[in-house]
Amino acid sequence: MAERLACVIVGYFFGCLLTAQLFVWLKTGRKLPSESTGNPGTAYIADTFGARWGAAVLLGDLMKTVFACALCQYVLFPALGRQAALYAGLGACIGHCWPFWNKFHGGKGIAVTIAASLLFSPAVGLISAAAAGTIVVLCGYLAAGSAVLAAAFPIVTALFGYPVSAVWGAAGMGFIILVRHRANFRRIKEHTEPRKNFSQRMKGLKK
């Protein structure tokens, strides 16, 4: 238990590095206000500054998760095996969503969770991400895919026969995703949540 908690703590500090904030500063010379309703994550940056900037933020969020998980699994706590990566990913998700230095205003943890799930188990991560992506493409709501990811990650982890402690780690990330998307779920119910046009996003990447 102590080693898993240590992995969470290490992951938290990696997660507190908000790539979106860095790119906003590089783009505008200003910091995204912590009280802003804009979510400092891939989707917000892509909507505001274009698909290429969104892709850069996504890559940054993936890499910080990779570093946290690799450090815990291969250097600090190798005896934990894959669970070191899983719990470091949980910590990175917490730090990404609630960074201490930014008045606990962060992103929504999707990229971090997907990266952590793939590092923990490529099969579990691919199945969970594929299920989420399919829903997003079908309905156009990113939050709907997020809800599927939140449910699929712990369920698929359990179906693959991983121990209960691993299922709880996956469920922790899923719970965070659901909490961070509460407003989106409400807007979907009220039919005020915007749908994403992925053909336009692809055109933006080519510019």
Secondary structure, DSSP 8 states (H G I E B T S, - for coil): -HHHHHHHHHHHHHHT--HHHHHHHHHHSS---TT-SS-SSHHHHHHHH-HHHHHHHHHHHHHHHHHHHHIIIIII-GGGTHHHHHHHHHHHHHHHHS-GGGTT-----HHHHHHHHHHH-HHHHHHHHHHHHHHHHHH--HHHHHHHHHHHHHHHHHHTT--HHHHHHHHHHHHHHHHHTHHHHHHHHTT-S----HHHHHHHHH-
